[in-house]
Amino acid sequence: MGKFDSRNSQKMSRRKAQAKKKGRAKTRATAVRAERSKKKPSKKKSAG
């Protein structure tokens, strides 16, 4: 790594990868949430 050679530094590639990972997780979480809310609630078993 030279002084002005920071275009694809390891630090930035790590940060970009982390951001992409969190973005994927966020979109997946919203999809799962929508899927869960779509299902009709199961009837709760009465106690006793």
C-alpha positions as CSV (number, residue, x, y, z in Angstrom):
1,M,0.0,0.0,0.0
2,G,1.5,3.3,-1.1
3,K,0.6,6.7,0.3
4,F,-2.0,7.4,-2.4
5,D,-3.0,3.8,-3.1
6,S,-6.1,3.6,-1.0
7,R,-8.7,2.9,-3.6
8,N,-9.2,-0.8,-2.7
9,S,-7.6,-1.0,0.7
10,Q,-8.4,-3.9,2.8
11,K,-10.2,-1.7,5.4
12,M,-12.5,-0.3,2.8
13,S,-13.3,-3.7,1.2
14,R,-14.1,-5.0,4.6
15,R,-16.4,-2.1,5.3
16,K,-18.1,-2.4,1.9
17,A,-18.6,-6.2,2.5
18,Q,-20.1,-5.5,5.9
19,A,-22.4,-2.9,4.5
20,K,-23.6,-5.3,1.8
21,K,-24.1,-8.0,4.3
22,K,-26.2,-5.8,6.6
23,G,-28.2,-4.6,3.6
24,R,-29.0,-8.2,2.6
25,A,-30.0,-9.0,6.2
26,K,-32.3,-6.0,6.3
27,T,-34.1,-6.8,3.1
28,R,-34.4,-10.4,4.2
29,A,-35.8,-9.4,7.6
30,T,-38.4,-7.2,6.0
31,A,-39.4,-10.1,3.6
32,V,-39.7,-12.5,6.6
33,R,-41.7,-10.0,8.5
34,A,-44.2,-9.6,5.7
35,E,-44.4,-13.3,5.3
36,R,-45.2,-13.8,9.0
37,S,-47.8,-11.1,9.1
38,K,-49.5,-12.6,6.1
39,K,-50.2,-15.9,7.8
40,K,-53.4,-16.1,9.9
41,P,-52.7,-16.4,13.6
42,S,-53.0,-19.9,15.0
43,K,-55.6,-20.4,17.6
44,K,-54.1,-20.6,21.1
45,K,-54.7,-23.7,23.1
46,S,-56.8,-23.1,26.2
47,A,-55.1,-23.7,29.5
48,G,-56.3,-26.7,31.4
